[in-house]
Amino acid sequence: MSSLEAVWVQPYDRPGAAVVTGVFDILHVGHVRYLGAVAARGLPLVVGVEDDPRVRAWKGPTRPVNPAAERAEVLAALRFVTGVFIVAGPPEAHGPEDYIDLLAPMRPGALAHTAGDPHAGARAAAAAILGAECWEMDAIPGRSTTRIVNAASKG
């Protein structure tokens, strides 16, 4: 049994989608451009939103700013997003086997991540085993939720 679980907010159950997972805490232009670039490759786009305990463990006690259900709702409202789920499970579950167990039922056509993603290797290994393409997308320079939060805290 997987240590990660997909809790569907906007279900999508056809094989072949491009799957992206991430925090998406304060949705900004970097997120929109990244997700739009993934969707522009032609596959339906399914987005996994990391749950609050996972984000807190990775980014500290003041994060996420917005709860997972609201982050998922905002992503589901984007016209190029076909499905949205919340990734629930222990923060340490981010190895290839975790992604394989989580994503195998979705039968993805591609897994996408941004350049510099600390879990890129695990995602690439999972994609290979799942028979999916692995897409490394350019990050949008100077755009991140952490940057926004840090700037806001400086007043």
Secondary structure, 3 states (H helix, E strand, C coil): CCCCEEEEEECCCCCCCEEEEECCCCCCHHHHHHHHHHHCCCCCEEEEEECHHHHHHHHCCCCCCCCHHHHHHHHHCCCCCCEEEEEECCCCCCCHHHHHHHHHHHCCCEEEEECCCCCHHHHHHHHHHHCCEEEEECCCCCCCHHHHHHHHHCC
